[in-house]
Amino acid sequence: MTAPLATRRFAATAGAVAFVFAIGGFALLARGGDAQSMPGATAAGSDSFGPTDSPILVAVVTPSDPTSSPGSRFQPIDMFATPRQPSHQPSHPAFRSTDAPFHPSPARPVPEQPVNWVTAKAAGRVAIVDGRTVLLGPTVDPLLMPSTGRPVPAARTLDTSWTRWIVEPPGRGTDEKGTTYTDKSYWNLCGPGASTVTLYYWQRLTGHPNVTGTAGYFVDPYAAEGVPWPSPGPVVATSAGKPLGTYWSGSDGVSGFTAHGRGFVLYMATKTQPPTWKATGISAWADDKGAPYYPTRGAPLSNIQAGVNWEISGRNPNDWVDSWYGTVNTYDPTLARDLRVAVMLDVGRDGVPVVAALDTFDLPNWQDGASTPHTRHAVSIVGYDNTANPPTFTYLDSCGRTCNPRGGNRNGQIHVIAQSKMVAALDDAVGMGFSW
């Protein structure tokens, strides 16, 4: 059996580390589906995958697969890693970041996640069964499918027929009402874009949030931030002398193709508000001195995690901090192994993406020779293939052709990358980590 997570909380003095970098630089300028089981997915290389002990006493589940080894040990994912020195040293000469300095407003404090929950999460025990988040027993092998006891598949890619077309609105053009606008912040919406891709799968599992149907006017939330409208700033529709913003919905044809989820992308950027926040939107709209950011500097990984968890919870103020996602930092000494296992658990076992906050320098769709940028960026990992040579991840990047016009990038593209290159992108100069 499994235990529900309603009684999982205890007082904690430590939790996930908040990041001081935002995701999304100047791109132009500088709960579970079915899966086919495949044998051999419970071990790779010298890693040992199996059950682990936990300080939380819950019901014990014995895997139904008689070939599994209940006595084996699962190496927890290192969610408690501390910074190593030196950190973020470029692995190549002539490093040049394309990102502006970032000192965000303190208006979006992210509560620490309970240590007992992070411990269970790291052990792979937080799982999705029949659309519900549950806590697996302490002797359960997390790399077995809870519903069948068979191994997590060695390869799986989530259905991307809708999510591949989640493409951020351009920084200038016309909105769905035909109104002309210019808003440079729209070039920096990869954090809200990756969040929207991720939350689409949660909508399929739980019925919320409304990724596919959110519609309305969205305005950069400087007023909610308590800072003045920037000058010069966005040029958008107005009403009664105040900025009205731009109009977007669940699907539109403004860019010459059917783009999905732009209403929700803008909702995540400008309107979502976990209960501990004094301002709205996961993007950073002001600095710590009270000056507006125009364009936005992007969304810190801590804000992405908090915003996504808030939406997964159904906006439940009493039960949202640890709805699902926790963060692994790039100073994790076993980053490559931990990313691979986290993707296997989230994508292969539970049917939801992993959000990666990384450096564009190592991504195939950002390559531009000597001009390839080092830009903080966010993507959603929606697939993996441990049987490929080399093993690969599949990811979606909501930054379309207007945001990233480089030759390797197309609207609606599904990207495949060697797992080692994805790890390099996380560990490169402006990479941050992943939330799973």
Secondary structure, 3 states (H helix, E strand, C coil): CCEEHHHCCCCCCCCCCCCCCEECCCCCCCCCCCCCCCCCCCCCCCCCCCCCCCCCCCCCCCCCCCCCCCCCCCCCCCCCCCCCCCCCCCCCCCCCECCCCCCECCCCCCCCCCHHHHHHHHCCCEEEECCEEEECCCCCCCCECCCCCCECCCEEECCCCCHHHECCCCCEEECCCCCEEECHHHHHCHHHHHHHHHHHHHHHHHCCCCCCCCCEEECCCHHHHCCCCCCCCCECEEECCEEEEEEECCEECCCCCCEECHHHHHHHHHCCCCCCCCCCCCCCCEECCCCECCCCCCEEHHHHHHHHHHHHCCCCCCCCCCCCCCEEECCCCCHHHHHHHHHHHHHHHHCCCEEEEEEHHHCHHHCCHHHCCECEEEEEEEEEECCCCCCEEEEECCCCCCCCCCCCCCCCCCEEEEHHHHHHHHHCCCCCEEEC
